[in-house]
Amino acid sequence: MRIDLIRHGETAYTAQSRYQGASDLPLSPRGRATLRPAGFCPPVVYASPMARAVETARLLFPAARVVAVPGLEELSFGRFEGRAFRELAEDRDYRAWVDGGCRGRCPGGAEDRETFVRRTCGAFLPLVEGALCRGEERLVVVAHGGTQMAVLSRLALPRRDFYHWHAAPGVGFRLRTDPRRGLPGLRVLGRIDYTKES
């Protein structure tokens, strides 16, 4: 089975390199304009419940039914949300979080990285397992950059570090799984880009 795991399009925050996390922003006008339809349309596309992911799914797959899946949401960055990296450079709590490999819980956030990885994989894996049980040939999931990194750092083959899986807005990864090999273990076929600038 082929799986497309796609990051949402650009928002005002991503365009300004601001932490977005739990802030439920829509796509920016530029974000909408730069996305292009995928060129294929599965009957169902699964998405994070956040507005930017649902909107991206509808733009890329206009004829599909979009199903929101709790648990695929982005990590909450707590009091860092809405702020750009450069604005936080002298913030003591931010420096401590970065110096710790961004693994801890942000001040005011709800999860550390390991909890976030478990949550997102706990939402993603049942989608894969359900599609395999139904004999589907393709699964499409639209979520967030953090969700991609979390899921792929835990499940993708070959194994890579969390930040290796960073992708720009509108970009994702194509994966393949073979039901005879079992889960977890998703072979990465390559990147996919649904922006008009690609």
Backbone hydrogen bonds in HBPLUS format (Angstrom, degrees):
<---DONOR---> <-ACCEPTOR-->    atom                        ^
c    i                          cat <-CA-CA->   ^        H-A-AA   ^      H-
h    n   atom  resd res      DA  || num        DHA   H-A  angle D-A-AA Bond
n    s   type  num  typ     dist DA aas  dist angle  dist       angle   num
A0177-THR N   A0001-MET O   2.96 MM 176  5.39 157.2  2.01 150.9 158.5     1
A0002-ARG N   A0137-GLU O   2.99 MM 135  6.17 174.2  1.99 142.1 140.4     2
A0139-LEU N   A0002-ARG O   2.86 MM 137  6.33 144.7  1.98 152.0 163.2     3
A0003-ILE N   A0175-LEU O   2.85 MM 172  4.93 164.0  1.88 135.0 137.2     4
A0175-LEU N   A0003-ILE O   2.72 MM 172  4.93 165.6  1.74 154.2 159.0     5
A0004-ASP N   A0139-LEU O   2.84 MM 135  6.32 158.4  1.89 160.6 167.8     6
A0141-VAL N   A0004-ASP O   2.84 MM 137  6.15 167.1  1.85 173.2 175.9     7
A0005-LEU N   A0173-PHE O   2.98 MM 168  5.40 169.4  1.99 159.8 161.8     8
A0173-PHE N   A0005-LEU O   2.91 MM 168  5.40 152.7  1.98 144.4 150.5     9
A0006-ILE N   A0141-VAL O   2.84 MM 135  6.20 167.0  1.85 162.9 166.5    10
A0143-ALA N   A0006-ILE O   2.81 MM 137  6.18 164.3  1.84 171.9 177.4    11
A0007-ARG N   A0171-VAL O   2.99 MM 164  5.60 162.5  2.02 131.1 136.9    12
A0170-GLY N   A0007-ARG O   3.26 MM 163  5.35 136.8  2.46 109.5 120.4    13
A0008-HIS N   A0143-ALA O   3.08 MM 135  5.93 138.6  2.26 142.3 143.1    14
A0170-GLY N   A0008-HIS O   2.95 MM 162  5.33 137.9  2.13 115.3 117.8    15
A0028-SER N   A0010-GLU O   3.01 MM  18  6.15 164.4  2.04 133.1 137.2    16
A0015-ALA N   A0011-THR O   3.03 MM   4  6.16 158.7  2.07 151.2 157.0    17
A0016-GLN N   A0013-TYR O   3.07 MM   3  5.20 135.2  2.28  99.4 111.7    18
A0018-ARG N   A0013-TYR O   2.83 MM   5  4.82 175.7  1.83 143.8 143.8    19
A0017-SER N   A0014-THR O   3.18 MM   3  4.88 166.9  2.20 102.5 105.0    20
A0019-TYR N   A0083-ARG O   3.05 MM  64  5.82 164.5  2.08 145.5 142.2    21
A0082-GLY N   A0019-TYR O   2.71 MM  63  5.39 177.3  1.71 153.1 152.3    22
A0023-SER N   A0020-GLN O   2.89 MM   3  5.48 158.9  1.93 149.0 148.2    23
A0025-LEU N   A0023-SER O   3.05 MM   2  5.86 130.2  2.30 107.1  92.8    24
A0031-GLY N   A0028-SER O   2.95 MM   3  4.81 111.6  2.43  92.8 110.1    25
A0032-ARG N   A0028-SER O   2.92 MM   4  6.29 155.5  1.98 159.3 164.6    26
A0033-ALA N   A0029-PRO O   2.98 MM   4  6.17 160.7  2.02 145.8 151.7    27
A0034-THR N   A0030-ARG O   2.93 MM   4  6.04 143.8  2.06 150.0 157.7    28
A0196-LYS N   A0034-THR O   2.56 MM 162  5.13 152.0  1.63 150.0 159.7    29
A0036-ARG N   A0194-TYR O   2.89 MM 158  5.58 158.4  1.94 148.7 149.2    30
A0038-ALA N   A0060-LEU O   2.96 MM  22  5.19 171.1  1.96 136.5 136.4    31
A0065-ARG N   A0043-PRO O   2.91 MM  22  6.15 174.7  1.92 143.1 144.1    32
A0045-VAL N   A0065-ARG O   2.90 MM  20  6.20 158.3  1.95 152.9 155.7    33
A0067-VAL N   A0045-VAL O   2.89 MM  22  6.22 162.3  1.92 157.4 163.2    34
A0046-TYR N   A0140-VAL O   3.02 MM  94  6.26 167.4  2.04 161.8 157.7    35
A0142-VAL N   A0046-TYR O   2.82 MM  96  6.31 155.5  1.88 152.1 159.6    36
A0047-ALA N   A0067-VAL O   2.93 MM  20  6.09 155.4  1.99 150.8 150.9    37
A0069-VAL N   A0047-ALA O   2.74 MM  22  5.87 154.8  1.80 164.2 168.9    38
A0048-SER N   A0142-VAL O   2.98 MM  94  6.55 145.3  2.11 159.1 167.0    39
A0053-ALA N   A0050-MET O   3.01 MM   3  5.63 133.0  2.24 117.0 128.7    40
A0054-VAL N   A0050-MET O   3.12 MM   4  6.38 167.2  2.14 159.7 163.7    41
A0055-GLU N   A0051-ALA O   2.90 MM   4  5.93 167.3  1.92 154.3 158.4    42
A0056-THR N   A0052-ARG O   3.21 MM   4  6.12 152.3  2.29 126.7 134.1    43
A0057-ALA N   A0053-ALA O   2.95 MM   4  6.19 162.8  1.98 151.7 156.1    44
A0058-ARG N   A0054-VAL O   3.05 MM   4  6.33 155.7  2.11 149.2 155.4    45
A0059-LEU N   A0055-GLU O   3.03 MM   4  6.29 146.8  2.14 145.8 154.9    46
A0060-LEU N   A0056-THR O   2.92 MM   4  6.10 163.0  1.94 160.1 164.1    47
A0061-PHE N   A0057-ALA O   2.92 MM   4  5.81 151.8  2.00 143.9 151.8    48
A0064-ALA N   A0061-PHE O   3.04 MM   3  5.50 160.4  2.08 119.3 125.7    49
A0072-LEU N   A0069-VAL O   3.33 MM   3  6.23 158.7  2.38 145.1 146.2    50
A0080-PHE N   A0077-PHE O   2.99 MM   3  5.44 156.5  2.05 141.1 139.6    51
A0081-GLU N   A0078-GLY O   3.20 MM   3  5.89 167.2  2.21 119.4 123.4    52
A0079-ARG N   A0107-PRO O   2.86 MM  28  6.03 165.7  1.88 168.9 169.0    53
A0083-ARG N   A0080-PHE O   3.16 MM   3  5.69 152.1  2.24 137.3 138.2    54
A0087-GLU N   A0084-ALA O   3.02 MM   3  5.30 130.0  2.28 104.2 117.5    55
A0088-LEU N   A0085-PHE O   3.02 MM   3  5.28 141.7  2.17 104.7 116.0    56
A0091-ASP N   A0088-LEU O   2.92 MM   3  5.10 161.2  1.95 114.9 121.2    57
A0095-ARG N   A0091-ASP O   2.90 MM   4  6.17 164.0  1.92 158.4 163.0    58
A0096-ALA N   A0092-ARG O   3.00 MM   4  6.22 155.1  2.06 145.5 152.3    59
A0097-TRP N   A0093-ASP O   3.01 MM   4  6.23 153.9  2.08 143.6 150.5    60
A0098-VAL N   A0094-TYR O   2.89 MM   4  6.18 166.7  1.90 159.0 161.9    61
A0099-ASP N   A0095-ARG O   2.78 MM   4  5.87 165.5  1.80 150.6 155.6    62
A0100-GLY N   A0096-ALA O   3.05 MM   4  6.11 129.3  2.31 133.8 145.6    63
A0100-GLY N   A0097-TRP O   3.21 MM   3  5.15 134.1  2.44  92.6 105.1    64
A0102-CYS N   A0097-TRP O   2.88 MM   5  5.14 148.1  1.98 154.5 151.3    65
A0101-GLY N   A0098-VAL O   2.86 MM   3  5.21 147.4  1.97 120.7 121.1    66
A0113-ARG N   A0103-ARG O   2.91 MM  10  4.92 167.8  1.93 134.4 138.4    67
A0109-GLY N   A0106-CYS O   2.78 MM   3  4.93 162.0  1.82 130.1 132.5    68
A0116-PHE N   A0112-ASP O   3.06 MM   4  6.27 157.8  2.11 153.4 160.2    69
A0117-VAL N   A0113-ARG O   2.82 MM   4  6.10 159.7  1.86 158.3 163.5    70
A0118-ARG N   A0114-GLU O   3.00 MM   4  6.23 163.8  2.03 148.0 152.1    71
A0119-ARG N   A0115-THR O   2.93 MM   4  6.13 157.5  1.98 146.5 153.1    72
A0120-THR N   A0116-PHE O   2.95 MM   4  6.15 172.7  1.95 159.1 159.9    73
A0121-CYS N   A0117-VAL O   2.96 MM   4  6.01 166.1  1.98 152.4 156.9    74
A0122-GLY N   A0118-ARG O   2.88 MM   4  5.84 144.9  2.00 138.3 148.7    75
A0123-ALA N   A0119-ARG O   3.11 MM   4  6.43 126.2  2.41 138.4 151.6    76
A0123-ALA N   A0120-THR O   3.16 MM   3  5.16 138.9  2.34  95.4 106.7    77
A0124-PHE N   A0120-THR O   2.87 MM   4  6.07 153.0  1.95 148.3 156.7    78
A0125-LEU N   A0121-CYS O   2.93 MM   4  5.73 170.7  1.94 147.9 150.7    79
A0127-LEU N   A0124-PHE O   2.97 MM   3  5.39 129.9  2.22 109.8 123.4    80
A0128-VAL N   A0124-PHE O   3.23 MM   4  6.66 153.6  2.31 151.0 158.7    81
A0129-GLU N   A0125-LEU O   2.84 MM   4  6.09 172.6  1.85 164.2 165.7    82
A0130-GLY N   A0126-PRO O   2.85 MM   4  5.79 156.7  1.90 138.3 145.1    83
A0131-ALA N   A0127-LEU O   3.02 MM   4  6.14 161.0  2.05 144.0 149.1    84
A0132-LEU N   A0128-VAL O   2.95 MM   4  6.19 158.7  1.99 153.2 159.4    85
A0133-CYS N   A0129-GLU O   2.94 MM   4  6.14 158.5  1.99 147.1 153.1    86
A0134-ARG N   A0130-GLY O   3.03 MM   4  6.25 144.7  2.16 144.1 153.3    87
A0136-GLU N   A0131-ALA O   2.96 MM   5  5.27 160.2  2.00 160.4 156.7    88
A0135-GLY N   A0132-LEU O   3.02 MM   3  5.02 154.6  2.09 102.1 110.0    89
A0148-GLN N   A0144-HIS O   2.92 MM   4  6.20 162.6  1.95 153.1 157.2    90
A0149-MET N   A0145-GLY O   3.00 MM   4  6.28 168.1  2.02 151.6 154.6    91
A0150-ALA N   A0146-GLY O   2.85 MM   4  6.01 159.4  1.89 149.9 155.8    92
A0151-VAL N   A0147-THR O   2.94 MM   4  6.06 178.0  1.94 157.7 158.3    93
A0152-LEU N   A0148-GLN O   2.89 MM   4  5.90 169.5  1.90 157.5 160.9    94
A0153-SER N   A0149-MET O   2.93 MM   4  5.76 152.1  2.01 138.3 146.3    95
A0154-ARG N   A0151-VAL O   3.25 MM   3  5.42 135.3  2.46  98.2 109.8    96
A0155-LEU N   A0151-VAL O   2.86 MM   4  5.95 152.7  1.93 151.6 160.4    97
A0156-ALA N   A0152-LEU O   2.98 MM   4  4.66 155.1  2.04 121.0 127.6    98
A0186-LEU N   A0155-LEU O   2.92 MM  31  5.93 160.5  1.96 146.0 149.8    99
A0157-LEU N   A0186-LEU O   2.72 MM  29  5.60 149.6  1.81 148.6 143.5   100
A0188-VAL N   A0157-LEU O   3.01 MM  31  6.10 160.4  2.05 170.1 167.3   101
A0164-HIS N   A0161-ASP O   3.07 MM   3  5.36 145.3  2.19 108.6 119.1   102
A0165-TRP N   A0162-PHE O   3.34 MM   3  6.12 158.5  2.39 117.1 121.3   103
A0166-HIS N   A0163-TYR O   3.25 MM   3  5.41 158.3  2.30 114.0 112.4   104
A0171-VAL N   A0168-ALA O   3.08 MM   3  5.49 146.2  2.20 141.8 139.9   105
A0194-TYR N   A0170-GLY O   2.89 MM  24  5.34 170.1  1.90 158.4 160.1   106
A0172-GLY N   A0192-ILE O   2.75 MM  20  5.12 161.2  1.78 153.8 157.8   107
A0192-ILE N   A0172-GLY O   2.92 MM  20  5.12 156.5  1.97 123.0 125.8   108
A0174-ARG N   A0190-GLY O   2.78 MM  16  5.49 170.8  1.79 167.8 170.1   109
A0189-LEU N   A0174-ARG O   2.74 MM  15  5.41 164.5  1.77 151.2 155.2   110
A0176-ARG N   A0187-ARG O   2.80 MM  11  5.15 140.5  1.95 141.9 154.5   111
A0187-ARG N   A0176-ARG O   2.94 MM  11  5.15 146.2  2.06 166.5 155.6   112
A0181-ARG N   A0178-ASP O   2.78 MM   3  5.47 156.9  1.84 124.8 132.0   113
A0198-SER N   A0195-THR O   3.23 MM   3  5.67 167.4  2.24 111.0 114.7   114
